[in-house]
Amino acid sequence: MQIPRLIMHSVQGKIGLTTTPASLKMEQPQADLEIEQPSAEMEISVTPGKLTIDQTQAWEELDRKHVFKRIEEAAQQGHEDVMEGIARTAEEGDELMRIENKGNPIASQARRNSEMHQIQLGENYAPSLSRVKIQYTPSQLDVQITPRKPVIQAEPHKPIVEYTPGNVEVDMLQYPDLNIDVEYPKESPEK
């Protein structure tokens, strides 16, 4: 006995996919930024230096004295000379009162009063530097700075986002198919 045969013929299904990719576009605008730096406050005070030069003593050594000093010295010298004159006159009077003692007081007084007194010239024609008094007070600088903080104003901007979603389209390009045929064997003559 012969068994029928099954003949299968199949066609695979085909799917077509069409994709549109998603797109994302982002843009970030810069923030508006304003910065202002106020100037610092600065105060400067200066105490000027002071230089004092006193050359009075040096000038006096050169005999170039101030008029008030000359008047003072002349008054002092006059007083001393008057006192010496009074003392000398008193002494000479005492000598004359004792004329009966040995000696010749009138001749000795005349000789004494007629002698020339030598005038002494100044020994130093240039004063020493130590006679010039120099005093210096340096200047002082005082700086006061008051800093100021910067003024910052910032205005941020939101990002600009453009989004296009993607898409997938599915198409059936070929449907599946299955054909099954039954084939019967041909009968062969019996032998």
C-alpha positions in Angstrom: 0.0 0.0 0.0 1.2 3.4 -0.8 0.9 6.3 1.6 0.0 9.7 0.2 2.7 12.4 0.4 2.2 15.8 1.8 3.8 18.6 -0.2 4.2 21.9 1.7 5.1 25.1 0.0 5.7 28.1 2.3 6.4 31.7 1.7 8.0 33.6 4.6 6.4 36.9 5.7 8.4 40.1 5.2 8.0 43.1 7.5 9.2 46.5 6.4 10.3 48.9 9.1 10.6 52.7 8.4 12.2 54.6 11.2 12.4 58.4 11.7 15.0 59.1 14.3 14.2 61.4 17.1 15.9 64.8 17.1 16.8 66.9 20.1 18.2 70.4 19.7 19.2 72.3 22.8 20.4 75.9 22.9 21.5 77.7 26.0 21.4 81.5 25.7 24.0 83.2 27.7 22.8 84.8 30.9 22.7 88.6 31.1 25.5 89.5 33.5 26.2 93.0 34.7 29.2 93.6 37.1 29.9 96.9 38.6 32.9 97.5 40.8 32.6 100.6 42.9 35.9 102.3 43.5 37.4 101.8 46.9 37.5 104.8 49.3 41.0 105.8 50.0 42.1 108.5 52.4 45.7 109.6 52.4 46.9 112.0 55.1 50.5 113.2 55.2 52.2 114.8 58.1 55.1 116.7 56.5 58.6 116.1 57.7 60.3 118.9 59.7 63.9 119.8 59.4 65.3 122.2 61.9 68.9 123.6 61.5 70.2 125.7 64.3 73.5 127.4 63.4 73.3 130.1 66.0 76.3 128.8 67.9 78.4 128.4 64.7 77.6 132.0 63.8 78.5 133.2 67.3 81.9 131.5 66.9 82.4 133.5 63.7 81.4 136.6 65.7 78.3 137.1 63.6 75.8 137.3 66.4 72.2 138.5 66.4 71.7 142.1 67.5 69.9 141.0 70.7 72.8 138.8 71.6 75.2 141.6 71.0 73.2 144.0 73.2 73.0 141.4 75.9 76.7 140.7 75.8 77.5 144.5 75.7 75.3 145.1 78.7 77.0 142.2 80.6 80.4 143.5 79.6 79.4 147.1 80.6 78.3 145.9 84.0 81.5 143.9 84.5 83.6 146.9 83.4 81.7 149.3 85.7 82.2 146.9 88.6 85.9 146.5 87.7 86.2 150.3 87.5 84.6 150.7 90.9 86.9 148.1 92.4 90.0 149.7 90.7 89.0 153.2 91.9 88.4 151.9 95.4 91.8 150.1 95.4 93.6 153.2 94.0 91.9 155.3 96.6 93.1 152.9 99.3 96.6 153.1 97.9 96.5 156.9 98.0 95.2 156.9 101.5 98.3 154.9 102.5 100.7 157.3 100.7 102.8 157.5 103.8 103.7 153.8 103.4 106.7 152.9 101.2 106.3 153.2 97.5 105.1 155.7 95.0 101.4 155.0 94.4 100.7 157.9 92.0 103.5 156.7 89.6 102.5 153.1 89.8 98.9 153.9 89.1 99.8 156.1 86.2 102.0 153.3 84.7 99.2 150.7 85.2 96.6 152.9 83.6 98.8 153.8 80.6 99.6 150.2 79.6 98.1 149.0 76.3 96.0 146.0 76.6 96.4 143.5 73.8 93.4 142.6 71.8 92.9 138.9 71.2 91.7 137.9 67.8 89.5 134.9 67.4 91.4 131.7 67.2 88.9 129.9 65.1 88.0 131.2 61.7 85.7 128.3 60.9 83.4 126.7 63.4 83.3 123.0 63.9 80.3 121.1 62.4 79.3 119.9 65.8 78.2 123.5 66.5 75.4 123.2 63.9 72.4 121.5 65.5 70.3 119.5 63.0 67.0 117.9 64.0 64.8 116.0 61.6 61.3 114.6 62.2 60.4 112.3 59.3 57.0 112.7 57.5 54.3 110.3 58.3 52.0 108.8 55.7 48.6 107.4 56.8 46.6 105.5 54.2 43.1 104.3 55.0 41.4 102.1 52.4 37.8 101.0 52.6 37.1 98.4 49.9 33.7 98.0 48.3 32.1 94.8 47.2 31.2 94.4 43.5 27.6 94.7 42.5 26.7 91.6 40.4 23.3 91.4 38.6 22.7 88.1 36.7 19.6 87.2 34.8 19.7 83.6 33.6 17.8 82.4 30.5 16.1 79.1 30.3 17.5 76.6 27.7 15.6 76.4 24.4 14.8 72.7 23.8 13.3 71.5 20.4 12.4 67.8 20.5 10.9 65.9 17.6 10.0 62.4 18.7 11.1 59.5 16.5 8.7 57.2 14.7 8.7 53.6 13.6 6.2 52.5 10.9 5.7 48.8 10.3 4.5 47.6 6.9 3.8 44.1 5.8 5.8 43.7 2.6 4.9 40.1 2.1 2.4 38.1 3.9 3.3 34.6 4.9 1.7 31.8 3.0 1.6 28.0 3.4 0.2 25.7 0.8 -0.2 22.0 1.7 -0.9 19.6 -1.1 -1.6 16.0 -0.8 -0.2 13.9 -3.5 -1.6 10.5 -3.9 0.6 8.0 -5.4 -0.4 6.7 -8.8 -1.7 3.4 -8.8 0.5 1.0 -10.4 -0.8 -2.1 -12.1 -0.7 -4.9 -9.9 1.5 -7.5 -10.9 
